Amino acid sequence: MATAVVNGIRMHYRRIGEGSPIVLLHGWPQTGYAWRHVADDLAADLSALVRELGFHPDDRHPWTFPRPDVADRERGR
């Protein structure tokens, strides 16, 4: 799993395939593992980016933000 630091928060993601990107976001309380079969199928034509929404145990700030802020954080606000 790769990591990127965005707005001071280390985020985990997995990139599968080549081509135009599609971002797959899991719901609560799931993880990116929920996309495992879908991402593999999409990767035949696209670059599937499976994001962990900050609940990964190695994230810098896990569980330190209110749940409504998750969407704002993903939009870069």
Residue, then its C-alpha position, 0 to 999 in steps of 0.5 A: m500500500a502506498t502513502a501520500v501526505v495531504n494537508g498534513i495527514r498521511m493517507h494510504y491508497r492502492r493503485i491498480g492498473e493503467g489508464s484514466p483514474i477512478v477513485l474508489l472510496h469505501g463506506w463506514p466502517q469498511t476499508g478499501y478491502a471492500w473494493r478488492h474484486v471491483a478494483d481488479d475488474l476496473a484495472a483492465d481499462l482504468s487506473a483504480l485508486v482505492r483510498e483508505l479514508g483515514f481509518h488505517p492503523d498507520d495513518r498519522h491522525p486516525w480517529t482524531f477528526p469528527r465523522p462529518d469532516v471526512a468528506d470535506r477532508e477528501r475534497g481538500r477543504 
